[in-house]
Amino acid sequence: MARRKTSNPFGGGTEPELSISPLIDVGFLLLIYFLVTTTLMKQELDLNLILPGVATVQSEPVKVDQMLIKISPDGTISVNEEVVESDPNNRELPNLSQRLESYAATAKLAGSEAMVVIACDDEAMEQRFVDVLNSCGKAGLKNISLTE
């Protein structure tokens, strides 16, 4: 602090001088601190309310279960554990084709994607597997996966 001389009749000393620039700096720092750390209050318009008559009803699409087709070593084809084709010489597979078309139509009406899982035994004839794929193609099924 700088001292200056004054003409004080009671004391002959110097009077201390007060510098305000550090006080202004501290005031600005406190102002910035409180501006940064203050959280804003939510207004009424920001509340997540659903008012009667304003809300729209949106239904989620119904999910259709996947269809599991098993091909056994003797050529028997079962759909969801129910035997549909047992004659290994019949390559047309009319019962399976009918089930697949019905399944595809149901999935289309429900608005979901039809999914077929084919579980083919290692000992099964390759032609039987190709026949099942042809039936899926006739029914318009595109989402086909394979499993053991």
C-alpha positions in Angstrom: 0.0 0.0 0.0 1.2 3.4 -0.9 1.2 6.0 1.7 0.8 9.7 1.1 1.4 12.7 3.2 -1.5 14.6 4.5 -1.8 17.7 6.5 -3.3 16.2 9.6 -3.1 18.5 12.5 -3.3 15.7 15.1 -0.6 13.4 13.8 2.1 14.1 11.5 2.0 10.7 9.9 1.0 9.5 6.5 -2.5 8.1 5.7 -2.7 4.7 4.0 -4.3 4.6 0.5 -6.8 1.9 -0.5 -6.6 0.3 -4.0 -9.9 -0.9 -5.4 -8.7 -2.7 -8.5 -8.2 -6.1 -6.7 -11.7 -5.8 -5.2 -13.2 -5.3 -8.7 -11.3 -8.3 -9.9 -12.6 -10.5 -7.1 -16.1 -9.2 -7.7 -16.0 -10.1 -11.3 -14.6 -13.5 -10.6 -17.4 -14.2 -8.1 -20.0 -13.0 -10.6 -18.6 -15.4 -13.3 -18.5 -18.2 -10.8 -22.2 -17.8 -9.8 -23.3 -17.4 -13.4 -21.6 -20.6 -14.4 -22.7 -22.8 -11.5 -26.4 -21.6 -11.4 -28.9 -24.0 -12.9 -31.9 -22.7 -14.7 -35.3 -23.5 -13.4 -37.6 -25.4 -15.8 -40.6 -23.5 -17.0 -44.1 -24.9 -17.1 -43.9 -25.3 -20.9 -41.0 -27.7 -20.5 -43.0 -30.2 -18.4 -43.7 -33.5 -20.1 -47.5 -33.7 -19.8 -49.9 -35.6 -22.0 -53.2 -33.6 -22.0 -56.5 -35.3 -22.7 -57.5 -35.1 -26.3 -54.0 -34.1 -27.5 -52.3 -37.5 -27.2 -52.3 -39.7 -30.2 -52.6 -43.5 -29.9 -49.9 -45.4 -31.6 -50.1 -49.2 -31.4 -47.0 -51.2 -31.8 -47.0 -53.9 -34.5 -47.9 -57.3 -33.3 -44.9 -59.7 -33.4 -45.5 -63.0 -35.0 -43.5 -65.9 -33.6 -40.9 -67.4 -35.8 -41.5 -70.7 -37.6 -39.1 -73.5 -36.9 -38.8 -76.1 -39.7 -36.8 -79.3 -38.9 -35.6 -81.7 -41.5 -34.8 -85.2 -40.0 -32.4 -87.7 -41.5 -35.2 -89.8 -42.9 -36.7 -86.8 -44.9 -39.5 -86.0 -42.5 -40.3 -82.3 -42.3 -41.8 -80.9 -39.1 -43.0 -77.4 -38.4 -42.9 -76.3 -34.8 -42.6 -79.9 -33.6 -45.6 -81.0 -35.8 -44.9 -83.3 -38.7 -46.3 -81.9 -42.0 -44.5 -83.9 -44.7 -43.4 -87.5 -44.2 -42.9 -88.8 -47.8 -39.3 -88.1 -48.8 -40.1 -88.8 -52.5 -42.7 -86.0 -52.7 -40.7 -82.9 -53.8 -43.7 -80.5 -54.1 -44.3 -80.4 -50.3 -48.0 -79.2 -50.5 -48.7 -79.2 -46.7 -45.5 -77.2 -46.0 -46.2 -74.7 -48.8 -49.7 -74.2 -47.4 -48.4 -73.6 -43.9 -45.7 -71.2 -45.1 -48.2 -69.2 -47.2 -50.6 -68.9 -44.3 -47.7 -67.9 -42.0 -46.6 -65.2 -44.5 -50.1 -63.8 -44.8 -50.5 -63.7 -41.0 -47.3 -61.8 -40.6 -48.2 -59.4 -43.3 -51.6 -58.7 -41.7 -49.9 -58.2 -38.3 -47.4 -55.7 -39.9 -44.3 -57.7 -38.8 -41.7 -59.5 -40.7 -42.0 -63.3 -41.0 -39.0 -65.2 -39.9 -38.3 -68.9 -40.7 -35.6 -70.9 -39.0 -34.5 -74.1 -40.7 -32.8 -76.8 -38.7 -31.5 -79.4 -41.1 -29.9 -82.6 -39.8 -26.4 -83.5 -41.1 -27.6 -86.8 -42.4 -30.6 -85.4 -44.3 -30.6 -85.3 -48.1 -29.5 -82.1 -49.6 -32.4 -82.2 -52.1 -34.9 -82.2 -49.2 -33.3 -79.0 -47.9 -33.5 -77.4 -51.3 -37.2 -78.4 -51.5 -37.9 -76.6 -48.2 -36.0 -73.5 -49.5 -38.1 -73.6 -52.7 -41.3 -73.7 -50.6 -40.1 -70.7 -48.7 -39.4 -68.9 -51.9 -42.9 -69.7 -53.3 -44.5 -68.3 -50.1 -42.5 -65.0 -50.5 -40.5 -65.5 -47.3 -37.1 -63.6 -47.3 -36.0 -63.7 -43.7 -34.7 -67.3 -43.4 -32.0 -68.4 -41.1 -30.2 -71.8 -40.6 -29.4 -73.6 -37.4 -28.2 -77.0 -36.4 
